[in-house]
């Protein structure tokens, strides 16, 4: 009986540890996704502001205008403001003005649409001037991070849950009293069982008569 109690408690502990680790990983994935979205929106807004400032400087100092001023501002801003791990594009309408990478373009995004998942990228846009937007993206690592958190949480939770479960099981098992189970199987004859009790109600004897 004690062994069965211990095995049952151990099984419950392992299942509980897996569920706790999975819940932790799910929460971490949601939080990481929200943090990636917040960071990429901030990068897009900062880069759009930098492009706009550089563009105004080229207009004021060099007399550039239109696409020439925008292209010069983008060139300077890309060289100074794009953080490692991010990629950026500038679009005027449906035309790609500049990109920090030679990979296939992310495409035009609506600045009001917030952060979006584009394949393996989390991307967001911010306006530079009427008709022109900056699109910034970062590679999403939420799933990989959540898997690492699940593995780490499981490695910590299983030993702890097992230790607690085994301790509780031993405490419960130590309280179980030993006894003998008697099974009576009929063989075709008639038998009667009579019981004798002490005055306090406890059983004194059992008599089996044919």
Secondary structure per residue as TSV (DSSP state, phi and psi in degrees):
chain	resnum	aa	ss	phi	psi
A	1	X	-	360.0	-44.7
A	2	X	H	-61.6	-40.0
A	3	X	H	-64.9	-38.3
A	4	X	H	-68.4	-39.5
A	5	X	H	-61.6	-43.2
A	6	X	H	-64.0	-44.5
A	7	X	H	-64.0	-40.5
A	8	X	H	-63.4	-43.5
A	9	X	H	-65.2	-38.2
A	10	X	H	-64.4	-41.3
A	11	X	H	-63.6	-42.7
A	12	X	H	-62.5	-38.8
A	13	X	H	-63.8	-43.1
A	14	X	H	-64.5	-45.1
A	15	X	H	-61.8	-42.6
A	16	X	H	-62.1	-41.3
A	17	X	H	-63.2	-42.1
A	18	X	H	-63.2	-44.4
A	19	X	H	-65.1	-40.8
A	20	X	H	-65.1	-42.4
A	21	X	H	-64.7	-40.8
A	22	X	H	-65.0	-41.4
A	23	X	H	-63.2	-42.0
A	24	X	H	-62.8	-40.7
A	25	X	H	-66.2	-39.3
A	26	X	H	-64.6	-44.6
A	27	X	H	-62.1	-42.1
A	28	X	H	-62.9	-40.4
A	29	X	H	-62.6	-41.7
A	30	X	H	-64.4	-44.3
A	31	X	H	-67.0	-39.7
A	32	X	H	-65.1	-40.0
A	33	X	H	-62.3	-43.1
A	34	X	H	-64.9	-38.5
A	35	X	H	-68.0	-40.3
A	36	X	H	-61.3	-43.5
A	37	X	H	-62.9	-43.2
A	38	X	H	-63.5	-43.3
A	39	X	H	-66.1	-42.0
A	40	X	H	-71.1	-33.4
A	41	X	H	-64.9	-42.4
A	42	X	H	-62.8	-41.3
A	43	X	H	-63.3	-42.1
A	44	X	H	-63.1	-44.1
A	45	X	H	-66.6	-40.9
A	46	X	H	-65.7	-42.0
A	47	X	H	-68.6	-38.1
A	48	X	H	-62.3	-41.3
A	49	X	H	-64.9	-38.4
A	50	X	H	-67.2	-43.2
A	51	X	H	-59.7	-43.9
A	52	X	H	-62.8	-40.6
A	53	X	H	-66.4	-44.5
A	54	X	H	-63.4	-37.7
A	55	X	H	-63.0	-44.1
A	56	X	H	-63.6	-37.7
A	57	X	H	-63.0	-41.4
A	58	X	H	-68.4	-31.8
A	59	X	H	-68.7	-46.1
A	60	X	H	-73.3	-40.6
A	61	X	H	-91.3	-31.8
A	62	X	H	-114.7	-7.1
A	63	X	-	74.4	16.9
A	64	X	-	-72.2	160.4
A	65	X	-	-151.0	164.9
A	66	X	H	59.7	-137.0
A	67	X	H	-64.9	-31.6
A	68	X	H	-64.8	-43.1
A	69	X	H	-67.1	-40.9
A	70	X	H	-64.0	-45.7
A	71	X	H	-62.0	-41.0
A	72	X	H	-66.1	-40.8
A	73	X	H	-66.0	-38.8
A	74	X	H	-64.8	-42.9
A	75	X	H	-59.0	-46.8
A	76	X	H	-68.4	-42.4
A	77	X	H	-66.7	-40.1
A	78	X	H	-62.1	-37.9
A	79	X	H	-70.3	-24.2
A	80	X	H	-109.7	-24.9
A	81	X	H	-119.1	-11.7
A	82	X	-	-79.6	117.9
A	83	X	-	-74.9	153.4
A	84	X	T	-58.7	139.2
A	85	X	T	91.0	-10.3
A	86	X	E	-105.3	155.5
A	87	X	E	-127.0	153.4
A	88	X	E	-140.4	149.2
A	89	X	E	-138.1	149.7
A	90	X	E	-121.2	129.7
A	91	X	E	-121.5	137.8
A	92	X	E	-114.5	108.2
A	93	X	T	64.6	-124.8
A	94	X	T	-100.4	9.3
A	95	X	E	-100.8	129.8
A	96	X	E	-79.0	119.1
A	97	X	E	-85.4	-44.8
A	98	X	E	-159.9	156.4
A	99	X	E	-148.3	147.9
A	100	X	S	-84.4	-9.9
A	101	X	S	-132.9	163.1
A	102	X	S	-97.5	3.5
A	103	X	S	-68.5	166.0
A	104	X	-	-53.1	140.0
A	105	X	-	-66.7	150.7
A	106	X	-	-73.8	-33.3
A	107	X	-	102.0	171.6
A	108	X	-	-78.5	134.9
A	109	X	-	-120.8	153.1
A	110	X	-	-81.8	121.6
A	111	X	G	-58.1	-27.4
A	112	X	G	-81.0	-6.9
A	113	X	G	-84.0	-3.6
A	114	X	-	72.4	-166.3
A	115	X	-	-79.4	140.4
A	116	X	E	-128.0	155.3
A	117	X	E	-95.5	119.4
A	118	X	E	-119.5	92.3
A	119	X	T	64.1	-121.8
A	120	X	T	-90.3	6.9
A	121	X	E	-111.8	147.1
A	122	X	E	-108.0	120.9
A	123	X	E	-127.7	154.7
A	124	X	E	-150.1	159.9
A	125	X	E	-127.2	156.3
A	126	X	E	-145.1	143.2
A	127	X	E	-76.4	141.3
A	128	X	E	-99.2	-46.9
A	129	X	E	-157.2	169.6
A	130	X	T	-55.2	122.1
A	131	X	T	89.9	-4.4
A	132	X	E	-128.7	136.8
A	133	X	E	-135.2	153.4
A	134	X	E	-102.4	132.7
A	135	X	E	-114.6	124.0
A	136	X	E	-120.7	139.9
A	137	X	E	-140.5	152.5
A	138	X	E	-134.6	143.3
A	139	X	E	-64.3	132.1
A	140	X	-	-85.2	126.6
A	141	X	-	-119.6	20.2
A	142	X	H	-61.2	-43.5
A	143	X	H	-66.8	-42.3
A	144	X	H	-64.7	-41.9
A	145	X	H	-65.6	-40.5
A	146	X	H	-63.8	-37.5
A	147	X	H	-66.2	-40.8
A	148	X	H	-64.3	-40.6
A	149	X	H	-64.9	-39.5
A	150	X	H	-61.1	-46.7
A	151	X	H	-64.0	-43.3
A	152	X	H	-65.8	-43.5
A	153	X	H	-64.2	-40.1
A	154	X	H	-65.6	-41.1
A	155	X	H	-63.4	-30.5
A	156	X	H	-84.2	-39.8
A	157	X	H	-73.3	-39.4
A	158	X	H	-60.6	-51.8
A	159	X	H	-60.8	-40.4
A	160	X	H	-66.0	-46.5
A	161	X	H	-64.5	-39.9
A	162	X	H	-64.4	-42.0
A	163	X	H	-61.6	-45.7
A	164	X	H	-64.3	-44.2
A	165	X	H	-63.4	-41.8
A	166	X	H	-66.9	-37.7
A	167	X	H	-63.5	-45.9
A	168	X	H	-64.3	-41.9
A	169	X	H	-62.0	-41.3
A	170	X	H	-65.8	-37.6
A	171	X	H	-64.7	-42.0
A	172	X	H	-68.2	-42.2
A	173	X	H	-65.9	-32.0
A	174	X	H	-67.6	-20.9
A	175	X	T	-88.6	-6.2
A	176	X	-	-78.3	131.1
A	177	X	-	-88.5	140.4
A	178	X	-	-72.0	150.3
A	179	X	-	-160.3	174.8
A	180	X	-	-119.8	129.8
A	181	X	-	-94.3	125.6
A	182	X	-	-109.3	124.1
A	183	X	-	-110.9	130.8
A	184	X	-	-109.8	120.0
A	185	X	-	-113.4	125.5
A	186	X	-	-69.2	143.3
A	187	X	-	-119.4	20.3
A	188	X	S	104.5	-19.7
A	189	X	S	-90.1	174.7
A	190	X	-	-104.3	134.6
A	191	X	-	-134.8	150.6
A	192	X	E	-124.5	147.4
A	193	X	E	-118.8	128.9
A	194	X	E	-121.1	147.3
A	195	X	E	-120.5	143.0
A	196	X	E	-115.6	139.3
A	197	X	E	-124.1	148.4
A	198	X	-	-73.3	163.1
A	199	X	T	-58.5	-28.6
A	200	X	T	-81.2	2.0
A	201	X	S	98.1	-6.4
A	202	X	-	-81.3	149.1
A	203	X	E	-74.8	134.5
A	204	X	E	-101.2	-43.7
A	205	X	E	-156.6	156.5
A	206	X	E	-127.7	130.9
A	207	X	E	-119.8	129.3
A	208	X	E	-107.8	119.1
A	209	X	E	-118.6	142.3
A	210	X	-	-81.0	360.0
